[in-house]
């Protein structure tokens, strides 16, 4: 279909925000089960990608079903949100970083992989428009 000359197509404009979804496998079990370590991770990550934290990091342990039991974390940032769930049964971390301020997704992945001592990481990047 031909575009009207005055029509703005989503790919013609820069993204409104970037969402990085990172799955970290075979993480260090002690680190992902330690609320203070998770809070430390958030502070260091925000410093790394120059994001201003808004309020305190929330870290809550829950999950009656052992398959999903573990800590969940949320951190509001001035430009959106960082969140994660840490699955005890599989020592897996599911981390999401969403911001309308640009940042280096690969740097986030590398930092998280090192911090949680993950054996491997999968990353997906979505540009929100």
C-alpha positions in Angstrom: 0.0 0.0 0.0 1.3 3.4 -0.9 1.9 5.9 1.9 0.2 9.3 1.8 2.8 12.1 1.5 1.8 13.6 4.9 1.5 10.3 6.7 4.0 9.6 9.4 4.9 5.9 9.6 6.1 4.5 12.9 9.4 3.5 11.4 10.1 7.1 10.3 10.3 8.3 13.9 12.7 7.4 16.7 11.4 5.0 19.3 9.5 6.4 22.2 11.3 3.8 24.5 13.3 0.7 24.5 12.5 -2.6 26.4 15.2 -5.1 26.9 14.1 -8.5 28.1 17.0 -10.6 29.5 16.8 -14.3 30.5 19.7 -15.4 32.6 20.2 -19.1 33.1 22.1 -21.1 35.8 22.6 -18.1 38.0 24.4 -18.2 41.3 21.7 -19.6 43.7 22.9 -17.6 46.7 22.9 -14.3 44.8 19.3 -14.6 43.4 18.1 -15.6 46.9 19.5 -12.6 48.6 17.3 -9.4 48.7 20.3 -7.2 49.6 22.3 -8.5 46.7 19.3 -7.8 44.4 19.1 -4.2 45.7 22.8 -3.8 45.2 22.4 -5.0 41.6 19.7 -2.3 41.0 21.9 0.5 42.3 24.9 -0.6 40.3 22.8 -1.1 37.1 21.2 2.3 37.4 24.6 3.9 37.9 26.0 2.0 34.8 23.2 3.1 32.5 22.8 6.5 34.1 19.2 6.1 35.2 17.8 8.0 38.2 16.1 5.7 40.7 12.7 7.0 41.9 11.9 5.6 45.4 13.2 2.5 47.0 13.7 -0.9 45.2 10.9 -3.3 46.1 12.1 -6.9 46.6 9.4 -9.4 47.6 9.6 -13.1 48.0 6.5 -15.1 47.1 5.1 -18.1 45.2 3.3 -21.0 46.6 4.1 -23.0 43.5 7.7 -24.1 43.7 8.0 -23.7 40.0 7.7 -19.9 40.3 8.8 -19.3 43.9 11.5 -16.6 44.4 12.1 -12.9 44.7 10.5 -10.3 42.4 11.9 -6.9 42.1 10.6 -3.6 40.8 12.5 -0.3 40.6 10.8 2.8 39.3 13.3 5.0 37.4 12.7 8.6 36.3 12.2 7.4 32.7 10.2 4.2 33.5 10.8 0.9 35.2 13.2 -2.0 35.9 11.8 -5.3 37.0 12.8 -8.9 37.5 11.8 -12.2 38.8 14.2 -14.7 40.2 13.0 -18.4 39.9 14.5 -20.5 42.7 13.7 -23.9 41.2 15.7 -23.2 38.0 18.2 -20.5 39.2 16.9 -18.3 36.3 16.5 -14.6 36.3 14.0 -12.8 34.1 15.0 -9.1 33.9 13.2 -6.3 32.0 14.5 -2.8 31.6 12.1 -0.2 30.0 13.1 3.4 29.5 12.2 6.3 27.2 15.9 7.4 27.7 18.3 5.5 25.6 20.7 3.0 27.1 23.0 0.1 25.9 21.1 -3.1 26.0 24.2 -5.2 25.5 25.9 -3.5 28.5 22.9 -4.3 30.7 23.0 -7.9 29.6 26.7 -8.2 30.1 26.5 -6.6 33.6 23.6 -8.7 34.7 25.2 -11.9 33.4 28.3 -11.1 35.4 26.6 -9.9 38.6 24.4 -13.0 38.8 27.1 -15.3 37.5 24.9 -16.7 34.9 26.1 -19.5 32.6 24.3 -17.9 29.6 22.0 -15.1 28.7 19.3 -14.5 26.1 18.4 -10.9 25.2 15.5 -9.5 23.2 15.2 -5.8 22.4 11.9 -4.1 21.5 11.6 -0.6 20.4 8.3 0.9 21.6 6.7 3.5 19.3 
